[in-house]
Amino acid sequence: MIVFLTSFIATLLSSMSGVGVGIIAVPIFLWLGLSFPAIEAMGNINSVFWVIPASWNYLRGKEKNWVLILLFSFIGLVGAYGGALVVMHTPEKLVNILVGLLILLVIGIFTLRPSMGVQKTGPTSLLRRGVAYLFSPILGFYEVFFGVGNGLLFSLLMIETRGFDLVTALGHYYAISFLWALIGGFLLLHSGFGEIPLVVASVIGTVVGGYVGSRYARNMGNRFIRRMVITIGILFALRLLFFS
């Protein structure tokens, strides 16, 4: 029950902001006695089930860039594979500090640019669109390694290189992260991490939370999502930096 409720609340908030499920789930699951690699295995398996409904909610009725989704997904697999290997040997404290600072940096950019992500800005240059793919292995690595704030990073990248609004950016992010989560979850489970009963409870919680959160955020629009990104991002970054 603790795993189910934690997964539900964490994914509900994450699907509305892109901040990441792990920011809430990881400390609670560590308190329950699970290892960090086992938690990451569970988190990646969860994503396999909830990111597609979330993506569908965000992109329903919008133009979908399938070339971007497929290319970004497959290029990022190299990083996703590396993330699954590294996650087993990295001190969590160091990760928390780096991620907290990174989230605050992204939030600062959003705060200084009030119109950022509120509306689509239209097509960008071919060079800008091409540069975005250079970040795919990095985001794929980070998605499997920890994932907290990856939706924010991807959204910022798509706003700058594609002219997306936040709804469109998050919709594409959740579609792209499906394949990364599938590979990461498989590798970690194959290595012996993860307990099936807890995985099942967590999957159910994340599917319900992800669907409800993404549907509500899509209906509320870009300005609501922007407020959620800034508010939740600041709170969770401070938790990582000072309470982990």
N, C-alpha and C positions, 0 to 999 in steps of 0.2 A: 504493500500500500504506500509506503514512503517513497519507493522508487517510482511508482505510477504518478503520485501527486507532484513529486519533484520534476519529473519529466514533462508533465502537463503544463505546469506553471512556467518552467524554463522555456519551453518551446512556444508557448503562447506569447511571451514577451519577445523572444528572439524573432519570431515570424513577423512581428510588427515593426521591427527595427533593424534586423540584420546583425545585432550585436553578438549573438552566439549563445547556444544552449549551455555550453560548458561553464559559463560564468556563474551560474547558479548550481548546476548539477554537480560539477566536479568536487567542490568542498563538501557537499552533503554526502556524496558517494564515498569520498575518502573517509568521512566520519563513520560510515557504515562498515568500513574495513576493506573496501575494494582497492586494488592496486591501480596506479595511474594508467598503465597500458590497458588494463581490463575496462576501465572507465572510457578510454578513448575508443576501444573496440565497440562497446555498447553505444557510444555516441555516433559512431559512423554507421552502424547497422540501423539505428534510429533514423538517421538522415535518409537512408535508402527508401524508407517508407513515407516520410512526411514531406520531403522537399518537392515531390512531384505534385501533390494536391495544392501545396502552397504556391508553386509556380503557376499552376492552372488558374488559381484564384486571381493572382496578380496580372496575368497576361490574357485573361478572358476578354475577348473583344478588341485586343490590341494586336498590332503587327508583331510577329515573332521572327527574329533573325536566326534562322536555323543554321546558317553558315557559321555565325558567331558561336552559337551553342555547341555545335559539333566540333569545330576546330579548337575552341578554347578548352573544351572537355578533354579531347584526346591529347593535345599538347601538354596539358596540365597533369596527365597521368604519370609522367616522369617524376614530377615533384611529389605527387601523391604516394608513389611507391617509396620514395626516399623518406617522406614524412612518417610512414608506417614503421620504417626501420629505426629512425632516430628517436621516436617517441618512447622507446623502451629504455633509453639510457640518458635522459635529460633531467636535471634537477627542476622540480616544479617551481621553486621559489624564483629562480632566474627567469623562467618563462613568464610568470605572473608580472614581474617588474617591467620586462620588455613590452609585453602586450598592453599593460596599463598605460605606459607612456605613448605607445602607438595609437591607442584609441583616443587619448586626449588630443593628440596631434590632429587626427582626422576630425574630431568634434570641433576643434579650434578653427579648422578650415571652413566647416559648415557654418559655424557661428559668425565668422567674419564676412561670409557671403550669403546674405539673407534670402536671395532668390535661388540659391543653388539647389537643383533637383526639384523645384516646384513645377517647372514646365520644361517640355522638350525644347531644345535650342536648334534642332534641325541637323542636317547632314554635316559631317566634318570632313577634313581632307583625308585622302587615301593614306598619307603618311601617318597621321594621327591614329587612324583605325588600325593600321599595321603594327604600330608601336605597342598597342594594347596586348598583342599576343606574346610579347616578350615577358610580360608579367605572369603569364599563365602557369609555367612551372613553379614559380614562387608561391602563387596563391594555392595551387594544388598541393604543394608541400605543406603549407601552413594549415590548410583545411583539415588534413588528416592528423597533423602534428598536434594542433590545439583547436584551431577554428574560431576562437573568440574574436569577434570584430571583423572576420573575413568578409561578411556581407557588406560592411561599411567600406572596406578597402575596395572591393569590386565595384560597388555603387559609385564611389568617387572616381575610379578609373573610367567607368562607362560614361559618367556625366562629362568628364573632361575629353574623352577620345571619341565618343559616339553621340553626345548631345542628348542622352537619355534623361527622362525624369526618374524620380525615385521608384515609382511603381513599376516602370518598365525595367529599371536596373535590377531591382530585387527579384522580379519575375525571372529574368534571364539567369541571375546568380543561382537561384534554387534549382533551375533546370540543369545548369552546368555542374553544380556540386554533386548531383546524383551519382555520376560515374566515379568521381573521386572517392565519395563515401563508400561506394560498393567495393572498390579495390582495397581501400584502407581497412574496412571492416573485415573483408575476407582474409587479408594477410594477418591481421591481429588475431582473429578467431582461429585461423589455421595454426598460429604459433602457440595456441593453448590458452589464450586470454578470453575471459568472458564466461558468464554462467547463464545458461539458456533460460531458466525460469525468470531471472531478473531482466534478461534481454527482452523477453516477451512482455513483461509488465511495463518496461520502459517504452517499448515500441508503441503499445496501445496509448500510453499517456502522450507521447510526442505526436502521434497521428491526430489525435483529438485536439491537442493544443495548437498544433501547426495549422490545421484546417480552420479552426475558429479564429485564431489570431490573424491569419493572412486574409481571410474573407472580410473580417471587420475593418482591418487597415485599408484594404482596397476600397471598400465602400466609403470610408472617411476621407480618402484622398491624400495627395502628396504633402500638403501642409501638416496634416495630422502625423504622417509618417516622419516628417522632418522633426517635429516636436518630440516624437518618441525616440528618434535616433539621438538627439542631443541630450534629452533627460536621462534616458536609460544608459546611454554611453558614458556620461559623466559619473553617474552613481556606480556603475560597474567598474569603471576604470579606477575610481577611488578605492573600491573594495579590493581590487587586485593589488594596488600599491600599498595600502595601509592595513588591511585586515586579512591577509593571507599568510 
